[in-house]
Amino acid sequence: MEFDTAISTCFRKFARFRGRARRSEYWIFNIFGLFCFFVAYIVDLMMGTTLTDEDVKTRIKIGVPVTVHYSTVDKDRVIERVEIDD
């Protein structure tokens, strides 16, 4: 399958959740996505802008860092305590 045909087929079938893609369509589309990522990354590096803490308005905390202490009783592991890290 040609490169442009695979890309156009993937964009046409992007929201259809029936059937399967051919192996060549899958890999060509992934390589195309990787290429787009690298182009965007290089453009970002060339612009030279960086974000500081003052620029970022929202802070999203995903998950809570914890330390879990276990002990073993016979063959079972038992949680002794859970400490929330800062």
C-alpha positions as CSV (number, residue, x, y, z in Angstrom):
1,M,0.0,0.0,0.0
2,E,1.3,3.5,-0.9
3,F,2.0,6.0,1.8
4,D,-0.6,8.6,0.8
5,T,-3.2,5.9,0.3
6,A,-2.6,4.5,3.8
7,I,-2.8,7.9,5.4
8,S,-6.0,8.9,3.6
9,T,-7.6,5.5,4.4
10,C,-6.8,5.9,8.1
11,F,-8.2,9.4,8.2
12,R,-11.4,8.2,6.4
13,K,-11.9,5.3,8.8
14,F,-10.6,7.1,11.9
15,A,-13.9,7.0,13.8
16,R,-15.2,3.7,12.5
17,F,-14.9,1.0,15.1
18,R,-15.6,-1.9,12.8
19,G,-13.2,-4.2,11.1
20,R,-9.4,-4.1,11.3
21,A,-6.7,-2.1,9.5
22,R,-4.1,-3.9,7.4
23,R,-0.7,-4.2,8.9
24,S,0.8,-1.7,6.4
25,E,-2.0,0.9,7.2
26,Y,-1.3,0.6,10.9
27,W,2.4,1.0,10.7
28,I,2.4,3.7,8.1
29,F,-0.2,5.7,10.1
30,N,2.0,5.3,13.3
31,I,5.1,6.4,11.4
32,F,3.2,9.4,10.1
33,G,2.1,10.3,13.7
34,L,5.6,10.0,14.9
35,F,6.9,12.2,12.1
36,C,4.3,14.9,12.9
37,F,5.3,14.7,16.6
38,F,9.0,15.3,15.7
39,V,8.2,18.1,13.4
40,A,6.1,19.8,16.1
41,Y,8.9,19.2,18.6
42,I,11.6,20.7,16.3
43,V,9.3,23.8,15.7
44,D,8.9,24.1,19.5
45,L,12.7,24.0,20.0
46,M,13.2,26.6,17.3
47,M,10.7,28.9,18.9
48,G,12.7,28.8,22.1
49,T,9.9,29.5,24.5
50,T,9.7,27.9,27.9
51,L,7.0,27.8,30.5
52,T,7.7,29.0,34.0
53,D,5.6,28.3,37.1
54,E,4.1,31.7,36.8
55,D,2.9,31.0,33.2
56,V,1.2,27.8,34.2
57,K,-2.2,28.6,35.8
58,T,-3.5,25.2,36.6
59,R,-1.8,22.4,38.5
60,I,-3.2,19.0,38.0
61,K,-2.2,16.4,40.5
62,I,-2.7,12.9,39.2
63,G,-2.6,10.4,41.9
64,V,-1.3,10.9,45.4
65,P,2.3,9.8,46.2
66,V,2.1,7.3,49.0
67,T,4.4,4.9,50.8
68,V,2.8,1.6,51.6
69,H,4.4,-0.5,54.4
70,Y,3.7,-4.3,54.3
71,S,4.2,-7.1,56.7
72,T,3.9,-10.8,56.1
73,V,1.7,-13.1,58.1
74,D,2.3,-16.7,57.0
75,K,2.0,-16.6,53.2
76,D,-0.2,-13.4,53.1
77,R,1.0,-9.8,52.8
78,V,-0.8,-7.4,55.1
79,I,-0.7,-3.6,54.9
80,E,0.6,-2.1,58.1
81,R,0.3,1.6,57.3
82,V,0.0,4.0,54.4
83,E,1.9,7.3,54.6
84,I,1.1,10.2,52.3
85,D,4.3,11.7,50.8
86,D,4.7,15.5,50.1
